[in-house]
Amino acid sequence: MPTELEDYLFDLRGYLVLEKAVSTDHVHQLNTDLDPYVSMKLGGWCQNVHRLKEHEIHNIIEIGESFERLIDHPSWLGYINRYAGSDGLFIDEAFVNVRGEGGETRLHSGAHKRRVRTQFRFHNNEFRCGQIVLLLALTDIASGDGGTMVIPGSHKSNLVHPAFNDDSSQIGSAEGIEGAIEVHMKAGDALLFVDCIAHGSAKRRNDGDRRVVIYRYGPHWGHSRYGYEPSAALLKRLTQERRKIIQPLAPRRNSSHSIYQFN
Ligand SMILES: O=C(O)CCC(=O)C(=O)O
């Protein structure tokens, strides 16, 4: 569970860094298990894993146990339950971002958009955020490596940043923006933030790849962002606790499969 100070800082800034959240051995296993998927072609599938975008490999939990272990990892489960509301969770997106030189993510989101799905909410000493992002570094991320950027406090902003004169979903390059900070991490550190904070990432200028795992947690009634469904094999492998976060409710269907019967 977060401490009183962490609650205060999360409320104030909209993000926390959890140092050494995942052990070196586990990070090594995640990287090893991920390696064969990094060469997947854009749009390609490997079992239920999908290269959806140039830098993003989605449905990553299907890769195996090392990724399954992250679902309810003890380093952050208490934080997620506290900040997304403790009446049940759902992961609506799970992917890895593998970025080489030149890659960046433009600054987007911000509380001025007033989106319900990504909202920051606190009431009666309970956080009820719509989406908590858990971003785990699989490589060290220092200056020039394309670190994640956030504008602390922008999860409560009413106005769009004056550097951006439109209100489209991508509001501009994160670098050089007054108020934005770059988060540097060691492999195994985790950054946790409410999705309505304005965020993106700096351009990678160094050789090699930056690798991060991103799991987006929300309340149990959420829906997969891109419509992915867990495979039967994954559901069978998962512990009951993990299955509840991946599929909070088992689908309820008419066993006769008729769509023409009405009361
Ligand atoms: O890759 C990053 O550092 C930022 C990720 C991000 O902006 C997002 O997932 O919305």
PDBQT file of the ligand as one rigid body, heavy atoms in Angstrom, charges set to zero:
ROOT
HETATM    1  O1  LIG A 301       6.591   5.536 -24.006  1.00  0.00    +0.000 OA
HETATM    2  C1  LIG A 301       6.528   6.444 -23.176  1.00  0.00    +0.000 C 
HETATM    3  O2  LIG A 301       7.479   6.794 -22.481  1.00  0.00    +0.000 OA
HETATM    4  C2  LIG A 301       5.228   7.186 -22.984  1.00  0.00    +0.000 C 
HETATM    5  C3  LIG A 301       4.040   6.302 -23.201  1.00  0.00    +0.000 C 
HETATM    6  C4  LIG A 301       2.816   7.044 -23.534  1.00  0.00    +0.000 C 
HETATM    7  O3  LIG A 301       2.828   8.208 -23.819  1.00  0.00    +0.000 OA
HETATM    8  C5  LIG A 301       1.522   6.350 -23.529  1.00  0.00    +0.000 C 
HETATM    9  O4  LIG A 301       1.486   5.128 -23.386  1.00  0.00    +0.000 OA
HETATM   10  O5  LIG A 301       0.478   7.025 -23.677  1.00  0.00    +0.000 OA
ENDROOT
TORSDOF 0
